[in-house]
Amino acid sequence: MTTTYDPHHPLYLDEADVRGELTRVYDLCHGCRLCFKFCTSFPTLFDFVDRFDDQDAGRLTPAEQDQVVDECFQCKLCYINCPYIPELHEWALDFPRLMLRADAMRHANGHQPTKQKIANQAMARTDVLGKVGSMAAPIANKAIEAPEGSFVRKAMAKTTGVSATRLLPPYAKQRFSTWFKKHTAKLAAKRQGR
């Protein structure tokens, strides 16, 4: 088990090493419980570990460890409030970066479901997503503005992983860069007296 957050380290993507580090950190977090209120990762972790009489985080299955990883949304509130971060304590605990490491390990070792891989690939291409969304703004906005419990929002949640209750920004028909060029050209023309 290696406490490393350097993606170039030879053990960064090693599954056994990552699982060992997850166990170490989960055990420390379970003992501290300072972060119970920040995101669903912590209540889930505590519920999993509390099932065992000995409260040993080492008894969690890889699927249970992964569920905790999946529920972290990188708000980093736990890091800000953690008394055991690398700069302050020898335990060198950095929960958000460990979650990123675990996610990278699962991706590198092919442990992500196909749906999640596709959704991650699509969401990572923000320029393409923006262009398509802008071209289809009226349709995209109808889907985005659909009520929370509607079929459309549930289908979006199933395919993209974005919660059906999440408030999403609408798409504009025109990209900001295009709008800005047009408006700065008009403003420049006015200033030059054209």
N, C-alpha and C positions, 0 to 999 in steps of 0.2 A: 504494500500500500504506500503510495507516494502522494504527498501533498504538493501537487504542482498544478498551476493554472496556465502554464506555458504550452501552447499547442504544438510547439516544435520538440518538446520533451519526448523521448522514445516511449515512455509509458503513458502518455496523455490519453491515448485511445485504447489502451489495454483493458479489456473487460474485467479481468480479475482484479486489477489494480483499482479501477474505478469503483467496482462493487465494494472492495475493502474500504476505500475512502468514504463512500456513501454510508457504510455501516458505522465508521468512526464518527462522522459528522452527525448522523442521525442519533447516535447514542448521546453525544454531547448536547444536541438540541433538545432531546427528550428530557435530559436531566435539568436543563435550564428553564425551558418553557417561556422565556421572555417574549417570544415572537408569536404566541398563540393567536393573537388578534390581527395579524397582518394579511396573510393570504390563506387560501384553503390548503396549501401544502402542509402547514403545521398542524391544524386539527386532524387532518388525515393521517399524518405521521404519528401523532400522539395516540390516536385511536388504534392504529395498527399495533404499536408497541405495547399499549396498555392491555391488550388481549392476553398477553403472556404473563404468567405469574412472576417470572423472573425479570420481566420488562427488558429483555435483551433485544436490542435493535438488530443484532446479528441473525435473528431468526426470521427476519422479513424475507419474503421471496423476491426474486428479481422483478416480478410483475408488480408487487407492492412498492418496491423501491421506485420503479418507473412511474407509478401513479403519482407519487409525491413529486417527482421530477416534472411530470406533465402539468401538474397544478400550479407550479411556480410560473408567474407571469413577469418576472424580472422587474418588479417595482423597486427592489433594493431597500425597502424599509427595514428588512431584517438586518442587512449589513450595517446600516446607519446606527441601529440600536444594539448591535451585538458587542458584548464586552470581550469577545474572544477573536477579534479580527487579527490578521497577520501583524499589523503595525502595533497592536497593543498587548498581544498575548502569545505565548509559546505554542498554543494549540493551533494557531494560524487558520482559523475557520472563516471561509468565505463562501457562504451558502449559494448566493447567486452564480458565482463563477463555477462552483461545483456542479450546479444544475446545467449550465452551458456545457461543461465537460462531459457530463453524463449523456446529454442530448447528442453531442458530437460523436461520442463513443457508439451510441445506438445507431446513429446514421451510418457511421463508417463500417459497422459490423452487420448492417442489414437488418437491424431489429425494429425498424419503424414500419408500421402498417403502410400499405400502398397508398391508401387514402391520405394519410398524413404526409407522405412524401410528395404526392401530387399537389396537395394544398400548400405545403411549404414552398415548393418550386414556383407555383403560381403567385403566391403572396410576396415572394422575394423579388419578383420582377415588377416593381412598382411603376416603372415608366410604361411598360406594355399594358399593365392593368389600368393605368390612368388614361392611356390613349384609347383603349377599347371602351372604358367607362365613359369617356367624353364623347366618343362617336355615338354611343348608344345611351346617352344621358337620360332621355325621357323614360326609356325602358328600365335602365339601371336604377333610376331614382324611384320608380314605382315599386321595384323589388325592395330597395332599401327602406322606403317609407311604409312598407306593409306592416300591419299590426304584429305585435310580439308573438302571439299564439297562432298566427296564420300558417297555412301550408307553405307559402313562399319562404317565410323566415325560417321555418323548421327545415326545409330543404336546403336553404343556404347554410344553416348551421351544420347539417349532416355532411355536406360536401366540402365546406371550407374550414370547419372547426371554429368559426366565429359565432359566439353565442347569439341565439335568437333574441335575447333581451338587450343586446348591445346597441347603443345609439351610434349610428353610422353617419358620416358627413355625406351630403349629396354631391353628385358630379355636376360640373358646369359643362355647358355645351362647348365652350371655348377654353382652351388651356390658358393658364395665367400668363405664360411666356408670350403667347400670341396676343392676348389682350394688352399686355404691357407694351409690346412693340408698337402696336397700333396707337395707343394712347400717348406714348412718349413722342412718336412721330408727329401727331397732331399738336401736342404741346410745343414741340420744337418749332413747328411751322408757325404757330401763333406768336411765339417770341421773336421770330425773324420777320414778322409782318407779312406773311404770305396769305 
